[in-house]
């Protein structure tokens, strides 16, 4: 996946020492990639939505009809809030190693502060916060780069992709006539004549 400035600029920290607010920075091999502040911001946005989905009243969850582009099943029913909770939890479990997942579960899911997590896991304060930043960066990258359906941006997850491809775009050079479209025939319903 290629990161662009238009994607990272909105979520980058304006006072970041690495990217200076642009959201992109040069990597070790000269490749341009997203800054760590962008990854942490993506994680925090997704985590805020996770908390909102988990803490809302059960009767507020709604069933939605999602269109698909396939022939066999034009649409499906789903509960997007519950699906998001499950996706968020499963992605975290599959991405993080055992220590990171325990820290993630204690701090983010159960809401323990740094003192309790440090006592439980045997960490000092500095190592605790460095581990939290690494978890946020790792999950933020996965939430954005996951294919075919990513958790971020949230509007595409909850409302579906905003772009639908309905046909092919034909680019015609200036001094040429456009190609003639193929003759389309529509089926006539049974019992009716044209």
C-alpha positions in Angstrom: 0.0 0.0 0.0 1.2 3.4 -0.9 0.8 6.2 1.7 0.1 9.7 0.4 0.3 13.1 2.1 -3.4 13.7 1.8 -4.1 10.6 4.0 -1.5 11.3 6.7 -1.8 15.1 7.0 -5.1 15.1 8.8 -4.1 12.7 11.5 -0.4 13.7 12.0 0.7 15.6 15.1 1.6 19.2 14.1 4.5 19.3 16.6 6.0 15.8 15.7 9.8 15.9 15.7 10.0 13.2 13.0 7.6 14.4 10.3 7.1 18.0 11.4 3.3 17.6 10.9 3.3 16.2 7.4 2.7 12.6 8.4 5.3 11.2 6.1 9.0 10.6 6.6 11.9 9.0 4.9 12.7 5.5 5.8 16.1 3.8 6.1 16.3 2.9 2.4 15.0 6.2 1.1 11.4 5.1 0.8 8.7 7.5 2.0 6.4 6.0 4.7 4.0 7.1 7.4 5.3 8.5 10.6 4.8 6.8 13.9 2.5 9.6 15.1 0.1 8.8 12.3 0.0 5.1 13.3 -0.7 6.0 16.9 -3.4 8.4 15.8 -5.1 5.8 13.6 -5.0 3.3 16.5 -6.5 5.9 18.9 -9.3 6.7 16.4 -10.2 3.0 16.0 -9.9 2.4 19.7 -12.3 5.3 20.5 -14.8 3.8 18.1 -14.3 0.4 19.7 -15.1 1.8 23.1 -18.1 3.6 21.8 -19.4 0.3 20.2 -18.8 -1.7 23.4 -20.3 0.8 25.8 -23.5 1.7 23.9 -26.8 0.3 25.0 -27.7 -3.1 23.5 -30.9 -1.8 22.0 -29.1 0.9 20.0 -27.3 -1.7 17.8 -29.1 -1.9 14.5 -29.1 -4.3 11.6 -28.1 -2.9 8.3 -28.5 -4.2 4.7 -25.1 -4.1 2.8 -25.1 -4.2 -1.0 -22.6 -6.5 -2.8 -21.5 -6.5 -6.4 -21.9 -10.3 -6.9 -24.5 -12.2 -8.8 -25.4 -14.9 -6.3 -26.0 -12.6 -3.3 -26.9 -9.0 -4.1 -27.0 -8.0 -0.4 -26.5 -9.3 3.1 -27.7 -8.3 6.6 -25.2 -7.4 9.3 -24.7 -5.8 12.7 -21.8 -3.5 12.0 -21.1 -2.5 15.6 -20.7 -6.1 16.7 -18.7 -7.0 13.6 -16.3 -4.0 14.4 -15.9 -5.2 18.0 -15.0 -8.7 16.8 -12.7 -7.5 14.0 -10.8 -5.1 16.4 -10.3 -7.8 19.0 -9.3 -10.6 16.5 -6.8 -8.3 14.7 -5.2 -7.3 17.9 -4.9 -11.0 19.0 -3.4 -12.1 15.7 -1.0 -9.2 15.3 0.5 -8.9 18.8 2.7 -11.4 20.5 1.8 -12.9 23.9 3.4 -10.2 26.1 2.0 -7.3 23.9 -1.4 -8.9 23.9 -1.4 -9.2 27.7 -0.4 -5.6 28.0 -3.0 -4.6 25.5 -5.7 -6.5 27.3 -4.8 -5.1 30.7 -4.4 -1.5 29.7 -6.8 -1.0 26.8 -9.5 -3.6 27.3 -9.7 -3.8 31.1 -8.7 -0.1 31.7 -5.8 -0.6 34.1 -3.5 2.3 34.7 0.3 2.2 34.3 0.9 1.4 37.9 -1.3 -1.7 38.0 0.1 -2.9 34.6 3.7 -2.3 35.7 3.1 -4.3 38.9 1.3 -7.1 37.1 3.9 -7.4 34.2 7.1 -6.4 36.1 7.8 -3.3 34.0 9.0 0.1 35.0 7.2 3.3 33.9 9.4 4.0 30.9 9.3 0.5 29.5 5.5 0.4 30.0 4.9 3.5 27.9 7.4 2.5 25.2 5.6 -0.8 24.9 2.2 1.0 24.7 3.6 3.2 21.9 4.9 0.1 20.0 1.5 -1.6 20.3 -0.3 1.5 19.1 2.0 1.8 16.1 1.8 -1.8 15.2 -2.0 -2.0 15.4 -2.4 1.4 13.7 -0.5 0.2 10.7 -2.4 -3.1 10.5 -5.8 -1.4 10.9 -5.0 0.8 7.9 -3.1 -1.6 5.6 -5.3 -4.7 6.1 -6.8 -5.9 2.8 -9.3 -6.2 1.3 -11.3 -4.4 4.0 -9.4 -2.2 6.5 -10.8 -0.9 9.8 -9.6 2.6 9.0 -11.0 4.9 7.7 -14.1 4.2 9.8 -16.6 5.7 7.4 -15.6 3.1 4.7 -15.9 0.3 7.3 -19.4 1.3 8.5 -21.0 2.7 5.3 -19.1 0.6 2.7 -16.7 1.9 0.1 -17.6 5.3 -1.2 -16.4 4.5 -4.8 -18.4 2.1 -6.9 -17.1 1.1 -10.3 -20.0 1.0 -12.7 -18.2 0.7 -16.0 -15.0 1.3 -17.8 -13.7 4.7 -18.5 -12.7 5.3 -22.1 -10.1 8.0 -22.8 -10.4 9.3 -26.3 -7.5 11.3 -27.8 -8.4 14.8 -29.0 -8.8 14.3 -32.7 -10.4 10.8 -32.8 -14.0 9.8 -32.7 -15.1 7.9 -29.7 -15.7 4.1 -30.1 -19.3 3.1 -30.7 -20.9 1.3 -27.8 -21.9 -2.3 -28.4 -25.6 -2.9 -29.1 -27.4 -3.7 -25.8 -30.4 -6.0 -25.7 -32.6 -6.1 -22.7 -34.5 -9.2 -21.9 -38.3 -9.0 -22.5 -40.4 -10.2 -19.5 -42.3 -13.5 -20.2 -45.8 -12.9 -21.3 -45.2 -9.4 -22.7 -44.3 -8.6 -26.3 -42.3 -5.7 -27.6 
